[in-house]
Amino acid sequence: MMMGPKPCVIPTLAGRTGEKNLSAMQFEKGCKRSEPSYLCTLRFDEIEEASGPIPSVVKKLLKEFEDEMPDELSRKLSPKRAVDHEIELVPDTKPPAKAPYRMSQPELVSLGSS
């Protein structure tokens, strides 16, 4: 929770299990009804405590390939290549027969109007 410019951390007790997700449509409907909305994020201060100790096999692999993995990742994209990707097709073959993609009525209407 935000209390002014600073985050407010509220300790919690383990309660009921199970997740509840809110879809975009449910959220939009709640906004139209002027229902209050809240956002909660979790932050782990200590990664090793949260995930447990790193197994020795993983440590060995990380050590073996440390020259391949930079300490810091680049902030920009890699340079553009002549061919980004290519799917090689076998000459004179037909594409597999598949049912057409199903769309809802509003999707079909919007597709027809564009």
Backbone hydrogen bonds in HBPLUS format (Angstrom, degrees):
<---DONOR---> <-ACCEPTOR-->    atom                        ^
c    i                          cat <-CA-CA->   ^        H-A-AA   ^      H-
h    n   atom  resd res      DA  || num        DHA   H-A  angle D-A-AA Bond
n    s   type  num  typ     dist DA aas  dist angle  dist       angle   num
A0008-CYS N   A0001-MET O   2.52 MM   7  5.07 164.8  1.54 167.6 164.3     1
A0003-MET N   A0006-LYS O   2.93 MM   3  5.66 163.2  1.96 171.5 171.3     2
A0027-PHE N   A0023-SER O   2.96 MM   4  6.23 160.8  1.99 152.1 157.5     3
A0028-GLU N   A0024-ALA O   2.89 MM   4  6.07 159.6  1.93 146.0 151.8     4
A0029-LYS N   A0025-MET O   2.94 MM   4  6.13 157.7  1.99 145.8 151.7     5
A0030-GLY N   A0026-GLN O   2.96 MM   4  6.20 154.5  2.02 146.5 153.4     6
A0031-CYS N   A0027-PHE O   2.93 MM   4  6.24 150.2  2.02 148.5 156.8     7
A0032-LYS N   A0028-GLU O   3.00 MM   4  6.29 154.8  2.06 148.6 155.0     8
A0033-ARG N   A0029-LYS O   3.12 MM   4  6.38 140.1  2.28 139.8 150.3     9
A0035-GLU N   A0030-GLY O   2.87 MM   5  5.17 169.8  1.88 159.3 155.8    10
A0034-SER N   A0031-CYS O   3.02 MM   3  4.91 158.3  2.07 102.9 108.7    11
A0050-ALA N   A0046-GLU O   3.13 MM   4  6.34 155.2  2.19 146.0 152.9    12
A0051-SER N   A0047-ILE O   2.93 MM   4  6.16 159.9  1.97 160.1 164.7    13
A0052-GLY N   A0048-GLU O   2.74 MM   4  5.24 127.8  2.01 138.8 149.2    14
A0058-VAL N   A0055-PRO O   3.09 MM   3  5.39 119.5  2.47 103.7 117.5    15
A0059-LYS N   A0055-PRO O   3.00 MM   4  6.35 159.7  2.04 153.3 159.8    16
A0060-LYS N   A0056-SER O   2.91 MM   4  6.07 154.5  1.97 145.7 152.2    17
A0061-LEU N   A0057-VAL O   3.10 MM   4  6.39 156.7  2.15 144.2 149.8    18
A0062-LEU N   A0058-VAL O   2.88 MM   4  6.12 163.0  1.91 155.3 160.1    19
A0063-LYS N   A0059-LYS O   2.91 MM   4  6.09 155.2  1.97 146.6 153.5    20
A0064-GLU N   A0060-LYS O   2.90 MM   4  6.09 154.0  1.96 145.5 153.1    21
A0065-PHE N   A0061-LEU O   3.03 MM   4  6.21 152.4  2.11 150.6 156.3    22
A0068-GLU N   A0065-PHE O   3.01 MM   3  5.35 146.1  2.13 108.4 118.5    23
A0108-LEU N   A0104-SER O   3.00 MM   4  6.34 158.0  2.05 156.0 162.4    24
A0109-VAL N   A0105-GLN O   2.99 MM   4  6.24 158.4  2.04 154.2 159.9    25
A0110-SER N   A0106-PRO O   2.96 MM   4  6.18 163.0  1.99 147.8 152.1    26
A0111-LEU N   A0107-GLU O   2.88 MM   4  6.05 149.0  1.98 146.1 155.2    27
A0112-GLY N   A0108-LEU O   2.94 MM   4  6.14 153.7  2.01 145.7 152.4    28
A0113-SER N   A0109-VAL O   3.03 MM   4  6.26 140.9  2.19 144.5 154.9    29
